Each structure stands twice: as structure tokens, then as C-alpha cells.
């Protein structure tokens, strides 16, 4: 320590050494106070980072706040540095939503059920067979309305998927997609038109014009598909449903101020404190890996 060196080297008092180094004596004598929940918080942070892909300390902070844990980003960052945690390299930025002529897209979601987007993703099982995912989102709430895996899709399969969602949530005013054969099929366009839903198609070869669903696809690929090996379709359906619940109910979304698109809500008695809520609802127990899993997976079972 610099102060100790100056005191020993020049045989002067601690007060004078601090004055020479422009250091407060209270800072020199400060001893950090270890909090009672330090080990529990540290364990939760490590669990979140280890199990949910490319997350940074700010996303971890928001996730813990959504779990009912009162914590700020500075404390999370301190533990983050002490544990040597690091987020993988940032991906290349995508172009902004724009038309080929450089003008901005006119249609932007203004309320829930205003604009939906849907698109396909592909992966494969361990035997090399293809899997296609039909992803449908609400552009305003950012909620994933459905992510349906199957070997093959036809226009009638897309109609069935949309019908199930519309029965529960009502019809959107617009639905945005690329020019894939399933989306431009006459039977699908006629069915949407009969419901009063306007179809909007992006320019061919311009995926950035459907930026919201492309962003969702990127998150799904990065945080879910790249970390899973699928043996059969049953496993694909179960794990996909599980990840969608995590995305909608737990995962903090930066454009929503750190809140998930569709957070779970509970009725908690007023007299229950934060610690009791944390242990009673999410069952976060000290030094318990099982308790940590229940804390994060509360919406999956």
C-alpha cells in the first residue's frame, strides 16, 4: 500500500502521508462489510450467466430485480469482476429498418395486436434431419406468440397456428412477413383477408425490413438453438416451449426498460417482505443449486 510505504520510508505519520498522497484517512481505514446474502447473490448471478447464454451484468441486474431481489447494477458488476465473468463478443450490428429507397418503413406498431410478424428458422436433429420453426411475435409488446417446430410446413399449417393464437388473443390489424411460399399462398392470403387482416410483405432479399422478427430469431439462435442437441421432435417441442416461457416471462428486454414482454404476476400479502417473497415464491435457498433452478424456472413447470 502506498501510505504504508511512505510512512516506513520517510518515517512520517499516517496523517501526513495521507495529506501528501491526497487520500482521505477514512478511505484508508475503510473495511468492507460483507453482507449476509453475499453468497446467495453471488450464486444466483453465476447461475444466470451459466444457463442463459449471452447476458451481461445489466441484464442480470434486471433479471434479479424481476425476481424480487433488491440489487443495483454496481453490486452486480463488482461480483461480475470478482468472478471473472465475461460476455461473449458482440454481434455485428444490423442495418436499420428501411426501404430500398432509403426511406423509413411507414408501418410501425402503435399498440398491442396492431402488427404481428412471422418467419421461419431452421435447425436439425442429431440424425441430420431438418427442423423448421414458425416464429410469431407481436411487434409492439415484443412477446413471442408462438414458436412451433415441425419437419415441414404448408400454408394450411400456418393457418392452423394463426387460428389458435387469434382465438386466444384476437386478430391483428396487420401481419408482416417475407415472400416465402407459405406466406404468399393464395389460401392463406384469402383466409387473412376474410378476417380483416392486412398482409404486408417486405422487399425480396431485404430481411432488415422485418427487423423485429429477425432480432427475435437472432436471440433464439444465440441463446437457445446453438446450445442444444435435439434427438427427436418431442424433445424439440418440449425445450422450445420451455425457452419461449423464459423469453416471455423472465428474460429482461432492453427495449422494454429491462422488463420481460409478458411477466408473470402474483398476489402477495402486504405484510410479506422481500426476503420472504424471494424464498416463498421463487424458492431461492442458500447454497442450493436446486433452489436456484426453481428461482429461474418458476414459469416453466
C-alpha positions in Angstrom: 0.0 0.0 0.0 1.3 3.5 -0.9 0.6 5.0 2.5 2.4 2.3 4.4 5.4 2.6 2.1 5.6 6.4 2.6 5.3 6.1 6.4 8.0 3.4 6.6 10.3 5.0 4.0 10.2 8.6 5.3 9.4 8.0 8.9 6.3 10.3 9.0 2.9 10.0 10.5 -0.1 8.4 8.7 -1.9 11.7 8.7 0.9 13.5 6.9 1.3 10.6 4.4 -2.4 10.7 3.6 -2.2 14.5 3.1 0.8 14.1 0.8 -1.0 11.5 -1.3 -4.3 13.4 -1.3 -6.0 10.4 0.3 -8.7 10.6 2.9 -7.9 8.8 6.2 -11.4 7.4 6.3 -10.9 5.9 2.9 -7.6 4.3 4.1 -9.2 2.8 7.2 -12.4 1.7 5.5 -13.1 -2.0 5.8 -15.7 -3.5 3.5 -18.8 -5.0 5.2 -19.7 -8.4 4.0 -23.5 -8.7 3.6 -25.4 -11.7 4.9 -26.8 -12.6 1.5 -23.5 -12.2 -0.4 -23.0 -15.9 -1.1 -26.7 -16.3 -2.2 -26.5 -13.3 -4.6 -23.2 -14.5 -6.0 -24.6 -17.9 -6.6 -27.7 -16.6 -8.4 -25.5 -14.3 -10.6 -23.3 -17.2 -11.6 -26.3 -19.4 -12.3 -27.9 -16.8 -14.5 -24.8 -16.3 -16.5 -24.1 -20.0 -16.8 -27.5 -21.0 -18.0 -28.9 -18.2 -20.2 -26.3 -17.6 -22.9 -25.1 -14.1 -23.9 -26.1 -12.0 -21.0 -24.3 -9.0 -19.5 -24.3 -7.7 -15.9 -27.0 -5.2 -16.7 -29.3 -7.9 -18.0 -28.5 -10.0 -14.9 -29.4 -7.0 -12.7 -32.8 -6.6 -14.4 -33.5 -10.3 -14.2 -32.8 -10.3 -10.4 -35.0 -7.3 -9.9 -37.8 -9.1 -11.8 -37.3 -12.0 -9.4 -37.9 -9.6 -6.4 -34.3 -9.2 -5.3 -33.4 -5.7 -4.4 -30.0 -5.0 -6.0 -28.3 -2.4 -8.2 -26.0 -2.8 -11.1 -22.9 -1.6 -9.2 -23.1 -4.6 -6.8 -23.7 -7.0 -9.7 -20.7 -5.5 -11.6 -18.5 -5.9 -8.5 -19.3 -9.6 -8.2 -19.1 -9.9 -12.0 -15.5 -8.7 -12.0 -14.5 -10.7 -8.9 -15.8 -13.9 -10.5 -14.1 -13.1 -13.8 -17.3 -13.3 -15.8 -17.4 -12.1 -19.4 -20.0 -11.7 -22.0 -19.1 -13.2 -25.5 -18.2 -10.8 -28.3 -20.9 -8.5 -29.5 -22.5 -9.5 -32.8 -22.3 -7.3 -35.9 -25.0 -4.6 -35.9 -27.9 -5.0 -38.3 -29.0 -2.3 -40.7 -31.9 -0.2 -39.5 -35.5 -0.9 -40.8 -35.7 0.9 -44.1 -36.9 0.6 -47.6 -34.7 0.1 -50.7 -35.0 3.8 -51.5 -33.6 4.8 -48.1 -36.9 5.9 -46.5 -38.1 4.5 -43.2 -40.8 1.9 -43.1 -44.2 3.6 -42.7 -45.9 0.8 -40.8 -44.8 0.8 -37.1 -46.7 -0.9 -34.3 -48.6 1.5 -32.1 -50.4 -0.8 -29.7 -51.0 -4.4 -28.9 -52.3 -6.5 -31.8 -51.5 -3.8 -34.2 -48.7 -5.5 -36.2 -47.6 -9.1 -35.9 -44.6 -10.6 -37.7 -43.8 -14.2 -38.5 -40.9 -16.0 -40.1 -39.2 -19.4 -40.3 -36.0 -20.7 -38.8 -34.2 -23.9 -39.4 -32.1 -26.3 -37.4 -31.6 -30.1 -37.4 -31.8 -33.1 -35.1 -28.8 -35.3 -34.4 -29.7 -37.6 -37.2 -29.3 -34.7 -39.7 -33.0 -34.3 -40.4 -34.2 -30.7 -40.8 -36.4 -28.9 -38.3 -38.3 -25.7 -39.2 -39.6 -23.3 -36.5 -42.6 -21.0 -37.2 -42.0 -17.9 -35.0 -44.8 -15.4 -34.5 -44.3 -12.2 -32.4 -46.3 -9.0 -31.6 -44.1 -6.1 -32.7 -45.4 -3.8 -30.0 -45.2 -5.9 -26.9 -42.2 -8.0 -28.3 -44.0 -11.1 -27.0 -43.4 -14.4 -28.7 -46.9 -15.5 -29.5 -45.8 -18.9 -30.8 -42.7 -20.9 -31.8 -43.8 -24.1 -33.4 -41.3 -26.7 -34.5 -42.1 -29.2 -37.3 -40.3 -31.1 -40.1 -42.4 -29.5 -42.8 -44.8 -26.6 -43.1 -47.6 -25.9 -45.6 -49.9 -22.9 -45.9 -52.6 -24.8 -44.0 -50.2 -25.4 -41.1 -49.6 -21.7 -40.9 -53.3 -21.1 -40.9 -53.8 -23.5 -38.0 -51.1 -21.9 -36.0 -52.5 -18.4 -36.6 -56.1 -19.6 -35.8 -55.0 -21.0 -32.4 -53.4 -17.6 -31.4 -56.3 -15.5 -32.8 -58.8 -17.5 -30.8 -56.9 -16.5 -27.6 -55.8 -13.0 -28.4 -57.9 -11.7 -31.2 -57.0 -10.5 -34.7 -54.1 -8.2 -35.5 -54.6 -5.3 -37.9 -51.5 -6.2 -40.0 -49.2 -9.1 -40.3 -45.7 -8.7 -41.7 -43.6 -11.4 -43.4 -41.2 -12.1 -46.2 -42.1 -13.6 -49.5 -41.8 -17.3 -48.6 -44.1 -19.7 -50.5 -46.1 -20.5 -47.3 -46.8 -16.8 -46.7 -47.8 -15.8 -50.2 -50.1 -18.8 -50.8 -53.5 -17.8 -52.0 -55.3 -19.9 -49.4 -53.5 -18.1 -46.6 -54.0 -14.6 -48.1 -57.7 -15.3 -48.7 -58.2 -16.5 -45.1 -56.4 -13.5 -43.6 -58.4 -11.2 -45.8 -61.7 -12.8 -44.7 -60.7 -11.9 -41.1 -59.9 -8.3 -42.0 -56.1 -8.7 -41.5 -53.9 -6.8 -43.9 -50.8 -8.7 -45.1 -47.6 -6.6 -45.6 -44.6 -8.1 -47.4 -41.0 -6.9 -47.3 -38.9 -6.4 -50.4 -37.3 -9.6 -51.6 -33.8 -10.1 -50.3 -34.3 -7.4 -47.6 -34.7 -9.2 -44.2 -33.8 -6.0 -42.3 -37.3 -4.6 -43.3 -38.7 -7.3 -40.9 -36.3 -6.3 -38.2 -38.4 -7.3 -35.1 -38.8 -11.0 -36.1 -35.2 -11.1 -37.3 -34.0 -9.8 -34.0 -36.1 -12.5 -32.2 -34.7 -15.1 -34.5 -31.1 -14.0 -33.6 -31.8 -14.2 -29.9 -33.4 -17.6 -30.2 -30.4 -18.9 -32.3 -27.8 -17.4 -29.9 -29.4 -18.2 -26.6 -31.3 -21.5 -27.3 -30.6 -23.3 -30.6 -26.8 -23.0 -30.5 -26.7 -24.7 -27.1 -28.9 -27.6 -27.7 -28.6 -31.0 -29.4 -32.0 -32.4 -30.4 -32.5 -36.1 -30.6 -36.2 -36.2 -31.6 -39.2 -33.9 -32.3 -40.7 -34.5 -28.8 -37.6 -33.1 -27.2 -37.6 -30.1 -29.7 -41.2 -29.2 -28.8 -40.7 -29.5 -25.0 -37.5 -27.4 -25.0 -38.9 -24.8 -27.4 -41.9 -24.4 -25.2 -39.7 -24.0 -22.2 -37.5 -21.4 -23.8 -40.5 -19.4 -25.1 -41.8 -19.2 -21.5 -38.4 -18.0 -20.3 -38.3 -15.4 -23.1 -41.8 -14.0 -22.4 -41.8 -14.2 -18.6 -38.3 -13.9 -17.3 -35.7 -12.7 -19.8 -35.2 -8.9 -19.5 -35.8 -7.0 -22.8 -33.6 -3.9 -23.3 -36.3 -2.0 -25.4 -38.8 -2.5 -22.6 -36.7 -1.0 -19.9 -35.4 -4.3 -18.5 -38.8 -5.9 -18.2 -39.8 -9.2 -19.9 -42.5 -8.9 -22.6 -45.1 -10.8 -20.6 -44.0 -11.0 -16.9 -45.7 -13.4 -14.5 -47.8 -11.7 -11.8 -48.7 -12.9 -8.3 -51.0 -11.6 -5.5 -48.7 -11.2 -2.5 -49.9 -10.2 1.0 -48.8 -6.8 2.0 -47.1 -8.0 5.2 -44.7 -10.3 3.3 -41.2 -8.8 3.0 -38.9 -9.1 0.0 -36.9 -11.9 1.5 -40.0 -13.9 2.3 -41.3 -13.3 -1.3 -38.0 -14.4 -2.7 -37.9 -17.6 -0.7 -41.6 -18.4 -0.8 -42.4 -17.7 -4.4 -39.2 -18.5 -6.2 -37.8 -20.8 -3.5 -34.3 -19.4 -3.7 -32.4 -21.2 -0.9 -28.9 -20.5 0.2 -26.2 -22.7 -1.3 -28.8 -24.8 -3.1 -28.4 -25.4 -6.9 -31.9 -26.9 -6.9 -33.3 -23.7 -5.3 -31.5 -21.6 -7.9 -33.0 -23.6 -10.7 -36.5 -23.2 -9.2 -35.8 -19.4 -8.8 -35.3 -19.0 -12.6 -37.5 -21.8 -13.9 -40.6 -20.9 -11.8 -42.6 -20.3 -15.0 -41.6 -23.5 -16.8 -43.2 -26.1 -14.6 
